[in-house]
Each structure stands twice: as C-alpha cells, then as structure tokens.
C-alpha cells in the first residue's frame, strides 16, 4: 500500500481555489518510515537514516523558508493512541502550522529551494494527512 505523501493534482487545485488572503491552519498528521528512502543520486541515499532523521532534516533545512513566508507552528503533539477511528491507524507526529494566507503556503511549496529540500520529507514519510483549516474562535462547547 502506498501512503499519501504529496497532494494529488485535484487536491492541490481544490486548495488553490479557496481564498488566499486569510489566515489558515494546516493540520499535519505524519507516519514515518523506519528507514528513509532517498532516491539514487541524493547525498543521503544509502546512509541508513531513519524516517525521523529525514523528517527532522526536512524541518531543519526548510525552517528559514517557512519563517520567510510568515509561517509558524502553533501546536505540536505526540499521538499516543487512536481513540475513535481505524484501530490500525497510527501517527508519529501531529502539528498545526499557521500561515498568514494560502498564498504564503503556495509561495513556500513552489520555492525552488524548498522543492529540493522537500526530498527529505518524501524520503522519511510513510503516510500523512495535510488538512487546511480556517481558524475560528472557540465557543463554550464542542462544535461551537
């Protein structure tokens, strides 16, 4: 089974069709590979790096691009157990990234340097979910 690593063309088009000038939150759920799988020719190919090491390299090397577009991490957690959902579903990392607008996210993912550095993410991730959310002020109860 192949996991979801990058968006499909249809998913990316749906993202781009939404307003670009308002703040967005991106929920990230990440399952890592035990062993990173870099393509031949990449400097880290065959070095035996773990998926976590590759993902950390992705975060470390792209942090300046993330900051330059106005992104910031607003929440991070370590998933323990899925309480509601498929029993075999597991995530190694969960976080929410905030961007000043979808245009900032698009600027990041289309940046030529980012497009090269994202290979660390692609090498280390087994499966992922990236969900665009509109931030809202919470109410008194759930769902408000």
HELIX and SHEET records of a PDB file:
HELIX    1   1 UNK A    9  UNK A   17  1                                   9    
HELIX    2   2 UNK A   51  UNK A   68  1                                  18    
HELIX    3   3 UNK A  102  UNK A  110  1                                   9    
HELIX    4   4 UNK A  112  UNK A  117  1                                   6    
HELIX    5   5 UNK A  119  UNK A  124  1                                   6    
SHEET    1   A 4 UNK A  72  UNK A  77  0                                        
SHEET    2   A 4 UNK A  93  UNK A  99 -1                                        
SHEET    3   A 4 UNK A  24  UNK A  32 -1                                        
SHEET    4   A 4 UNK A 125  UNK A 133 -1                                        
END                                                                             
